[in-house]
Amino acid sequence: VQLQASGGGLVQAGGSLRLSCAASGIIFNNNVMAWYRQAPGKQRELVATMTSSGSTNYADSVKGRFTISRDNAKNTVYLQMASLKPEDTAVYYCKIYGTDYWGKGTQVTVSS
């Protein structure tokens, strides 16, 4: 199983970024996909999840600003992030929810 995340970078507060995570080695349609993040000195936290049928769940801190989506034909999950804040600065990871399969993180840095 491989999860390859990309799309991170440096952005000013109020800006937007879209993260992508391509999965291989799994039956993508059968899995709930998730994005987590870990800020310096903090525990990793769940940001968003999405089932194969499209049901979503978000952390309170990102509701209304972040949108998780997936393209089952491309085995890819996305995280569209808008109205970014400095406190969104973290390494973002994609994960097959409920498993120990993690992608390598991608750094998101939001400057004030």
Beta strands, then each sheet from edge to edge (+ up, - down):
strand 1: 2-6
strand 2: 9-12
strand 3: 17-24
strand 4: 33-38
strand 5: 45-50
strand 6: 56-58
strand 7: 66-71
strand 8: 76-81
strand 9: 90-96
strand 10: 106-111
sheet 1: 1+ 3- 8+ 7-
sheet 2: 2+ 10+ 9- 4+ 5- 6+
end
